[in-house]
Amino acid sequence: GFFTGNRLFSKKIFQLRESAAGLDVKLELYRSASLIQWALLEAPALFAIICFLLTENYSFLALAGALIILFVINTPAKIKMAMLLQVPEDEIS
């Protein structure tokens, strides 16, 4: 889920950079790409938590913890959006 989400997100961001759409459209498409990436991170995290609850194997808990840390790392920020979309940060505000 993590690798597929990152690959799809990168592909969408590359398409956004190349498009001549306005900033509002780019931000909306960025939002949808982020949601897809987060969904593909959320599913394995929930699965790992369920597996931990069923088996009490702490490796699943560690995996869920690592995936939650990846959620925090992939949190959107103005500077990150500006860098990825290649637009000035003040335009995003």
Secondary structure, 3 states (H helix, E strand, C coil): CHHHHHHHHHHHHHHHHHCCCCHHHHHHHHHHHHHHHHHHHHHHHHHHHHHHHHHCCHHHHHHHHHHHHHHHHCCCCHHHHHHHHCCCHHHHC
